[in-house]
Amino acid sequence: MSLNLHDFFQPASEWTSPVHFVPSLIVNNLLLTSTTLWRDLRHMSLYYIHSIETAFNTLKGAYAPNTLKSYYADTKAFVDWCFVKNIEPFPLTSGGVREYIEAMAADYSYASIKRQLSCLRRINKLLGYHDQTQTEEIYLTIRRLKRSKCLEQQQAVGINHSLLVKIIDTQPDTLAGIRNKALLSLGYDFLARRSELVALRTTDLEFTKDGALKGMIRKSKTDQYERGRLVFGSERSAKLLRAWFRKKPKEIEAVFCAINHGQCLNRPICDRNVNEIIKKSVVKVKRCERPSDLEVSGHSLRVGAAQDLLIKGYDIAAIMRAGGWSNAETVSRYLRFSQQNIWK
């Protein structure tokens, strides 16, 4: 099924202006709901709706849903800005892009602006236009931006093993608490992304004879072709997972299912809920040094486990394999704040 944005807007007779659209449904069951991603889409003309939806349809299936969401948001922001400035969005022009970069410089990081520029160039190409932004003017604008910005990307604080044990202990002995204990433990042991935890199925896990467990991450952010990676869990995780499986109905395939009013639902937990579970669990830890809920995210278990592996003496290659990283530079960025005193 193709992406048809016109199915989600009011009839032309109900528009308050020629460029006023009112979204009302979910786009293609993949993208964000209209009340989030498309809520402010009121400046994009009918011509660009047609052209851009065609461009995005060519990307469907070739990119992860989250990547497409990001592309939609970046394109929408640029087109909205262009209409305010009375500039034709596409084809991209060197002068128009320069102005846009300068306008974003006050509120966005260097990495975010570079990502948006990459997105706009891709859409411009898909619309059939020649790239007019590979100019000295854009090059110098990017150079100025780079020199004026702090290049350090905001990184979630890692949840190391000592803190992990404490946040597991804060969970109550309720159905949700038993699930959350297993989720937190497995997220750390598997160095798992939120999306990987959500996607786990019971058939992906196997309890081993030595009391631990192993699993298979079948698809991830850096493995869109489902080559998979083998992961291992501790005896702690195996024990907590067995306790959870005794509570979860066997017919539910998702390892971590959603819970509503004390009942397990036959669908996976939402990845946003994973983020909330981690934040709320950290806040519950008392009488010890800990990060704030604003400093941690769904990535914190993964970051903390990587830092702990470095302290234990594992090299970059082993850490990359354990966490499914394809870029050593990314891992190195996580390890910069590892509490490792090499002089002790």
C-alpha positions in Angstrom: 0.0 0.0 0.0 1.4 3.4 -1.0 1.5 6.4 1.2 -1.3 8.7 0.3 -1.4 11.8 2.4 -4.7 13.1 0.9 -6.6 10.3 2.7 -5.7 12.1 6.0 -6.8 15.6 5.2 -10.1 17.4 5.1 -11.8 18.1 1.8 -10.7 21.3 0.0 -14.1 22.9 0.7 -13.3 22.8 4.4 -9.9 24.4 4.2 -9.6 27.8 5.9 -6.9 28.7 3.3 -5.4 27.2 0.2 -2.5 25.8 2.2 -4.4 24.7 5.3 -4.6 21.0 5.9 -5.9 19.1 8.9 -4.4 15.6 9.5 -6.6 13.1 11.3 -5.2 9.5 11.1 -2.1 7.4 11.3 0.2 7.4 8.2 0.7 3.9 6.8 0.8 2.3 10.3 4.6 3.0 10.3 4.9 6.7 11.0 4.0 8.8 14.0 0.4 9.7 14.6 -1.1 12.9 13.1 -1.2 14.5 16.5 2.5 14.4 16.8 4.4 14.4 13.5 1.8 16.0 11.3 0.1 18.3 13.8 1.6 21.5 12.4 1.7 20.7 8.7 -0.3 23.7 7.6 2.1 25.5 5.3 3.0 22.8 2.7 1.2 23.4 -0.6 -0.7 20.7 -2.5 2.0 20.5 -5.1 4.7 19.6 -2.5 2.4 17.2 -0.8 2.1 15.3 -4.1 5.8 15.4 -4.9 7.1 14.6 -1.4 4.8 11.7 -0.8 6.0 10.2 -4.0 9.6 10.7 -3.0 9.0 9.1 0.4 7.2 6.1 -1.1 10.4 5.3 -3.0 12.2 5.1 0.4 9.6 2.8 2.0 11.2 -0.6 2.8 14.7 0.6 2.1 15.0 2.5 5.4 13.9 1.8 9.0 10.6 3.3 10.1 12.4 5.6 12.6 14.6 6.9 9.8 11.6 7.7 7.7 10.0 9.5 10.6 13.1 11.6 11.0 13.1 12.4 7.2 9.5 13.4 7.4 10.1 15.8 10.3 13.2 17.3 8.7 11.5 17.9 5.4 8.3 19.3 7.0 10.4 21.8 9.1 12.3 22.9 6.0 9.2 23.4 3.8 7.4 25.2 6.6 10.3 27.6 7.0 10.5 28.2 3.3 6.8 29.2 3.1 7.3 31.6 6.0 10.3 33.1 4.1 8.4 33.0 0.8 11.1 30.7 -0.7 10.5 27.8 -3.1 11.6 24.7 -1.1 12.7 22.6 -4.0 14.9 22.5 -6.0 17.3 23.3 -3.2 19.4 26.4 -3.9 22.7 27.3 -2.4 21.4 30.6 -1.0 18.2 29.1 0.4 20.1 26.3 2.2 22.6 28.8 3.5 19.9 30.9 5.1 18.2 27.8 6.6 21.5 26.6 8.1 22.1 30.1 9.6 18.5 30.2 11.0 18.9 26.8 12.6 22.3 27.5 14.1 20.9 29.1 17.3 18.7 26.2 18.3 20.2 23.0 16.8 23.5 21.2 17.3 26.0 20.7 14.5 25.2 17.0 14.2 21.4 17.8 13.9 22.0 20.4 11.1 24.3 18.0 9.2 21.6 15.3 9.4 18.9 17.6 8.2 21.1 18.8 5.3 21.8 15.2 4.3 18.0 14.5 4.4 17.1 17.5 2.2 19.7 16.6 -0.3 18.3 13.1 -0.6 14.7 14.3 -1.0 15.9 16.9 -3.6 17.5 14.1 -5.6 14.4 11.9 -5.4 12.3 14.8 -6.7 14.5 14.8 -9.8 16.5 18.0 -9.1 20.2 18.6 -9.5 22.1 19.3 -6.3 23.0 23.0 -6.3 24.2 22.9 -2.7 27.7 21.5 -3.3 29.1 25.0 -3.4 31.8 26.9 -1.7 29.1 29.0 -0.1 27.6 26.0 1.7 31.0 24.6 2.5 32.1 27.8 4.3 28.7 28.0 6.1 29.2 24.5 7.5 32.8 25.4 8.5 31.6 28.5 10.4 28.9 26.4 12.1 31.4 23.7 13.0 33.8 26.3 14.6 31.0 28.0 16.5 29.4 24.9 17.9 30.5 22.5 20.6 30.8 19.2 18.7 30.2 17.0 21.7 26.9 15.2 21.3 24.6 14.8 24.4 25.1 11.3 25.6 23.0 9.4 28.1 24.7 8.6 31.4 25.6 4.9 31.6 23.9 2.6 34.2 26.8 0.5 35.5 26.4 -2.8 37.3 26.3 -1.4 40.8 23.5 1.0 39.9 21.7 -1.8 37.9 21.5 -4.0 41.0 20.0 -1.1 42.9 17.3 -0.2 40.3 16.3 -3.8 40.0 15.8 -3.9 43.7 13.5 -0.9 43.6 10.9 -2.8 41.5 7.8 -4.0 43.4 6.6 -7.6 43.4 3.8 -6.8 41.1 3.2 -8.2 37.6 4.8 -5.1 36.1 7.6 -5.1 38.6 8.5 -8.7 37.9 8.6 -7.9 34.1 10.6 -4.7 34.7 13.2 -6.6 36.7 13.8 -9.0 33.9 13.8 -6.2 31.3 16.4 -4.1 33.1 18.7 -7.1 33.7 18.4 -8.4 30.1 18.8 -4.9 28.6 22.2 -4.6 30.5 23.4 -8.1 29.7 22.5 -8.0 26.0 23.7 -4.3 25.6 20.4 -4.0 23.9 18.7 -1.0 22.3 15.1 -0.3 23.2 13.9 -1.6 19.8 15.8 -4.8 20.3 14.3 -5.5 23.7 10.8 -4.8 22.3 11.3 -7.1 19.4 12.5 -10.1 21.5 10.4 -13.3 21.2 10.4 -16.2 23.5 11.9 -18.4 20.7 14.9 -16.0 20.6 16.0 -17.1 24.1 17.4 -20.3 25.5 18.3 -21.2 29.0 21.7 -22.8 29.2 22.9 -25.8 31.3 25.1 -23.6 33.4 22.2 -21.6 34.7 22.6 -18.6 32.4 21.0 -17.9 29.1 21.7 -17.0 25.5 19.7 -15.2 22.9 19.5 -13.9 19.3 19.0 -10.3 18.4 17.5 -10.9 14.9 17.4 -7.3 13.7 18.8 -4.0 14.9 19.6 -0.5 13.9 22.9 -1.5 12.3 21.6 -4.9 11.1 18.6 -4.1 8.9 19.1 -7.3 6.9 18.6 -9.6 9.9 21.9 -11.3 10.0 21.4 -11.5 13.7 23.9 -11.5 16.6 24.3 -14.0 19.4 24.1 -12.5 22.9 24.5 -13.9 26.4 22.8 -13.3 29.7 23.9 -13.7 33.3 22.5 -16.1 35.9 20.8 -13.1 37.4 19.0 -12.4 34.2 18.0 -16.1 33.8 16.5 -16.2 37.3 14.5 -13.0 36.8 13.4 -14.1 33.3 12.1 -17.5 34.7 10.1 -15.6 37.3 8.6 -13.4 34.6 7.8 -16.3 32.3 5.9 -18.0 35.2 3.6 -15.0 35.2 3.3 -14.3 31.5 0.8 -16.4 29.5 2.7 -18.9 27.3 0.7 -18.0 24.2 2.1 -14.4 24.2 5.2 -14.5 22.0 6.7 -11.2 23.0 9.2 -11.6 25.8 8.2 -8.2 27.3 4.5 -7.7 26.7 2.4 -4.7 27.6 0.4 -4.8 30.8 -2.9 -3.0 31.4 -4.8 -3.1 34.7 -2.8 -6.1 36.0 -3.3 -8.1 32.8 -0.8 -9.1 30.1 -1.7 -8.0 26.6 -0.8 -9.9 23.5 1.5 -7.2 22.1 5.0 -6.0 22.9 5.7 -3.2 25.3 6.2 0.2 23.6 9.8 1.3 23.3 8.8 4.6 24.9 7.7 2.7 28.0 11.2 1.1 28.2 12.6 4.6 28.4 10.1 5.5 31.2 10.8 2.4 33.2 14.5 3.2 33.3 14.0 6.8 34.3 11.4 6.0 37.0 13.6 3.2 38.3 16.6 5.5 38.7 14.6 8.1 40.6 13.6 5.4 43.1 17.2 4.7 44.1 17.9 6.5 47.4 21.0 7.1 49.6 23.6 6.7 46.9 25.1 8.8 44.1 23.0 8.4 41.0 22.2 10.3 37.8 19.0 12.2 37.5 16.1 11.0 35.3 17.0 13.7 32.8 20.5 12.2 32.4 19.4 8.7 31.6 17.5 7.2 28.7 16.8 3.9 27.1 20.4 3.9 26.0 21.8 4.0 29.5 21.9 0.2 30.1 23.8 -0.2 26.8 26.3 2.5 27.6 26.8 1.3 31.2 27.4 -2.3 30.1 30.0 -1.2 27.5 31.8 0.9 30.1 31.9 -2.0 32.5 33.3 -4.4 29.9 36.1 -1.9 29.2 36.9 -1.8 32.9 37.0 -5.6 33.0 39.7 -5.6 30.3 37.7 -6.4 27.1 39.0 -4.8 24.0 37.0 -2.6 21.5 36.4 -5.5 19.1 34.8 -7.6 21.9 32.6 -4.7 23.0 31.5 -4.0 19.5 30.5 -7.6 18.9 28.6 -7.8 22.2 26.6 -4.6 21.5 26.3 -5.0 17.7 28.2 -1.8 16.9 29.5 -1.4 13.4 31.5 1.7 14.1 34.4 1.8 16.5 34.1 5.6 16.8 30.6 5.3 18.2 31.8 2.9 20.9 34.7 5.1 21.7 32.4 8.0 22.3 30.5 5.9 24.9 33.7 4.8 26.6 35.1 8.3 27.1 33.3 8.7 30.4 34.0 5.2 31.7 35.1 5.4 35.4 38.4 3.6 34.7 41.5 4.8 36.6 44.4 3.2 34.7 46.8 4.2 37.5 45.2 1.9 40.1 
